[in-house]
Amino acid sequence: MDYLTKIKTWARGLTEVGVSLLALGIVLEILFMGQPIPFWPNINIIGNVQTIVAGFSSQGLVGLVALWVLYHIFTKK
């Protein structure tokens, strides 16, 4: 049982790092206004997020349920 707790803690930590990097990328894209960022890979984070949200919204009720489930997974501690 101790292994499951360690794996859960490790997964939560990785998720938090991923969300932090995502937020940093969005802020950097806004600050640099499309200019290349020397230390950041050439990834269009805002465009990718817009595509994901558009995919959820095009699915109607199923997309809303999926967003609700993801929200509750990330906010549950």
C-alpha positions as CSV (number, residue, x, y, z in Angstrom):
1,M,0.0,0.0,0.0
2,D,2.9,2.3,0.6
3,Y,3.9,2.0,-3.0
4,L,0.6,3.2,-4.2
5,T,0.9,6.3,-2.0
6,K,4.4,7.0,-3.4
7,I,3.2,6.6,-7.0
8,K,0.2,8.9,-6.3
9,T,2.4,11.5,-4.8
10,W,4.8,11.3,-7.7
11,A,2.0,11.6,-10.3
12,R,0.5,14.6,-8.5
13,G,3.9,16.3,-8.5
14,L,4.4,15.7,-12.2
15,T,1.0,17.0,-12.9
16,E,1.6,20.2,-10.9
17,V,4.9,20.7,-12.8
18,G,3.2,20.2,-16.1
19,V,0.4,22.7,-15.3
20,S,3.1,25.2,-14.0
21,L,5.0,24.9,-17.3
22,L,1.8,25.3,-19.3
23,A,1.0,28.5,-17.4
24,L,4.6,29.8,-17.8
25,G,4.3,29.1,-21.6
26,I,1.1,31.0,-21.9
27,V,2.5,34.0,-19.9
28,L,5.7,34.0,-22.0
29,E,3.7,33.9,-25.3
30,I,1.6,36.9,-24.1
31,L,4.6,38.9,-23.0
32,F,6.7,38.2,-26.1
33,M,3.7,38.6,-28.5
34,G,4.7,35.9,-30.9
35,Q,8.4,36.7,-31.0
36,P,10.8,33.8,-30.6
37,I,11.8,33.1,-27.0
38,P,15.5,32.1,-26.8
39,F,15.2,29.4,-24.0
40,W,11.7,28.1,-24.9
41,P,11.0,25.7,-27.7
42,N,8.9,26.9,-30.7
43,I,5.6,25.6,-29.4
44,N,2.3,27.4,-29.9
45,I,0.7,26.7,-26.5
46,I,-2.2,29.2,-26.8
47,G,-3.1,27.7,-30.2
48,N,-2.9,24.2,-28.8
49,V,-5.2,25.1,-25.8
50,Q,-7.6,26.8,-28.2
51,T,-7.8,23.6,-30.3
52,I,-8.4,21.4,-27.3
53,V,-11.2,23.7,-26.0
54,A,-12.7,23.9,-29.5
55,G,-12.7,20.1,-29.6
56,F,-14.5,19.9,-26.3
57,S,-17.1,22.5,-27.4
58,S,-17.8,20.8,-30.7
59,Q,-18.8,17.6,-28.9
60,G,-21.6,19.4,-27.1
61,L,-22.8,17.8,-23.9
62,V,-20.2,15.1,-24.0
63,G,-17.5,17.8,-24.1
64,L,-18.9,19.6,-21.1
65,V,-19.1,16.4,-19.1
66,A,-15.4,15.6,-20.1
67,L,-14.4,19.1,-19.0
68,W,-16.3,18.7,-15.7
69,V,-14.6,15.3,-15.0
70,L,-11.1,16.7,-15.8
71,Y,-11.8,19.8,-13.6
72,H,-12.7,17.6,-10.7
73,I,-9.7,15.3,-11.2
74,F,-7.3,18.2,-11.0
75,T,-9.0,20.0,-8.1
76,K,-9.5,16.9,-5.9
77,K,-6.7,16.6,-3.3
